[in-house]
Amino acid sequence: MPVLEHEGTQIWRRRTTGENLIRWFGWLLGVAVFLYCWQIISASTTWFFVWDAPRIADDIWTRATPPKWEYITQLGRPIWDTLNIATLGTLIALFLAVPVAFLAARNTTPSTLFIRPLALLIIVSTRSINSLIWALLLIAIIGPGVFAGVIAIAIRSIGFCAKLLYEAIEEIDHSQVEAITATGASRWQVMAYGIVPQILPAFAGIAVFRWDINIRESTVLGLVGAGGIGLQLSASLNVLAWPQVSLILLVILAAVVISEWVSAKVRGAII
């Protein structure tokens, strides 16, 4: 805390003059960057459509209400496919994420020089690409359908689950591991009886949390041809069947709310 002398009296100031200059320069630089970016955005924006957006939104709302309730009979299989995509994708991801997490954790990896960086590369690479992009790539490789959606969700989830799990592994109580090691237990026995029991609650919470996220992500994979209710949404949007679109959105909302309720109950039971 800088203190200035003024006529023999000490005056407290929060920052020195130099710190204030740096602070104001940072603000000035931030405003300049914002104005520059805004200029670029403005130059590539058709503002007529922006100002006309409220009228268009009102027109679409009028066309979309009331929802076409009789269309719900055709949404049973698509929403079931969506749930299957999320569930199977999550299970596959968990099966693959567990070994990756143990290889990435400092206290369980066989080699911090070679194997751990490789495991971290897998975690980063699978997390850095959105599930929609994975779906587009997989559709080009194995064709459209539910299977491409399952694999896309699985690949996307590996990095998420492995990252949280390896952090949980590194935060375990090492005294339990040392006690089991002192009995002469092998490396696998130490892992099975000293590490795994400590991370099981975290593993269960991660699994439920990721499944909840995958329910949301799988609803839109159909927009690119990866199956599920998103496929029905894309077809309805293409023909401007707005009452069907509103019904599909309500079904998606209901599925997300139910999955959120289920995941909250499961997490509460685990904790």
PyMOL commands that set and color helices and strands:
alter all, ss='L'
color gray80, all
select helices_A, chain A and resi 17-43+47-51+53-64+69-74+76-104+115-128+131-142+146-170+174-182+187-224+229-238+242-270
alter helices_A, ss='H'
color red, helices_A
select strands_A, chain A and resi 3-6+9-12
alter strands_A, ss='S'
color yellow, strands_A
deselect
rebuild
show_as cartoon
